[in-house]
Amino acid sequence: MPVATPNILLVMFDQLAPQFLPFYGHPLVQAPAMAALAEDGVVFDNAYCNSPLCAPSRFSMLSGQYCSRIGAYDNAAEFSSDIPTIAHYLRKLGYRTCLAGKMHFVGPDQLHGFEERITTDMYPADYGWTPDWEHPERRFFWHHNMQSVVEAGVYERTLALDFDDEVTFQSQRKIFDMARDNDPRPFFLTVSFMQPHDPYMTPRAYWQRYAHDDIDMPRVPALGDDEHSRRLFKACAMDEYRIGDEHVRNARHAYYGMIAYLDDQLASLRETMDAAGFGDDTLWIMTADHGDMLGEHGLWYKMHFFEHSLRVPLVINGPRIGPRRVKENVSLVDLLPTLLDYAGDGAPPELAAPVDGRSLLPALSGIGDGGANTVVAEYLAEGTAAPMLMLKRDSYKYTCCPGDEVQLFDLAADPHESENLAGKVEHALVEAEFRTQAGGHWNSEELTRTVIASQKRRRFTHDALQLGEIRPWDFQPYRDASRQYNRNLAGEMYDTDRRARIPYRDPPDPDGGDGS
């Protein structure tokens, strides 16, 4: 099944819900490059993140471990340097590793196994976004609010566009550099975009790809009556502005425009890979860190266990793979064991830490469904003051949090999560099984104390580090301009120019040869 030493290219989007992609059934959104990757690859129809928030989801994915195990509680939790990541493991297997774009690493280590990082990050690397579970009613300046919805629309330039344009350019340049250097190792390149994350803003060219009146509205527009929905409504100040249908339609229209923009970036990457000669021996993974509610259940952004927040697109395409669709439940912690299996040519990987995921290699090869069919998601950040847990097995989804009413949905019969089955006699056995599994997953009271202690330390440390001389942890890309272009280093000027060409050709023979 796996080819020897395949290259691996992981493309990540931020806050991209699969419900808004054509190959997951959306009739309007335009994403032909994504659809083409899916058409002859393996599409996972029930893929989930393991925490519906940026940094925890990414740390969990890279480590193959649940957030509670590695302390990835929120967007200001440090990702410890001693936690092995996909990049560490692949380096041990002989890969060169490179990161472009957003990964939201928090702490002084901004590489986590990547040899090279060719852009900075979009978000700060410090502890400034630490929640306060002891005062859950407190709103911080960095909390989400509804300005992203009220101001949604056409903007020719935004910070996210500047960032993503740079991510594409630097990634393409790196691909060409790897094609013309002398490093024989296969590569693991992660290209991580900021969009379609809010604020919901898109250039006019992408806005005009859709007729405004065609933009679909939320299927379930009313605010949910569960405790966490009401908490998020307050935490994000969703009553600060009067939100009308036109605000909602504008936000969704801009979101669809950003998807079209990202699709163009993906198309450019695929063209670059083909031009560099990597098109036939590279494994592509396309996914996102979490989804976006986009007005469903009266909510926006993420931070909830509803499907629009928790599900992610997942497409894997490469040598000897697909096409097929996998219906079983999988999650992002499964990527680490999957890539180790694929890159290791079937040899059992040497693991330096527990791994909560399972290899999807059987699903990729068409000889199995990927394993246990149960996924776990955790939420330990703002908008709650106690650990929240989601378990999904087959079509049943169970969520619980101390002090909240348990929720149980059968997504096969109720895909919009409208009817809570918890407490109903006919589902008592299923609920009891989930309750037992949830009770064995963690000690909620002990974890609450651990999270609060971590929050206290981080807020204190951050406040101290803002005094006097400030030394940010944010990553600063380094480029050696002394060797990037033509320089007067003995004998190197013409050689530097020639070796930048693809395809490379030796100098012409003075005796009349063509140099080929």
Helices and strands as residue ranges (DSSP letters): E 7-13, G 18-20, G 22-24, H 32-39, E 42-48, H 54-63, H 67-70, H 86-92, E 96-101, E 116-117, H 147-150, E 153-154, H 159-180, E 187-192, E 201-202, H 204-207, G 212-214, H 227-235, H 245-275, E 282-288, G 296-298, H 307-310, E 314-317, E 324-331, G 332-334, H 335-343, H 361-365, E 374-379, E 388-393, E 396-400, E 407-410, G 425-427, H 428-441, H 444-465, H 493-499
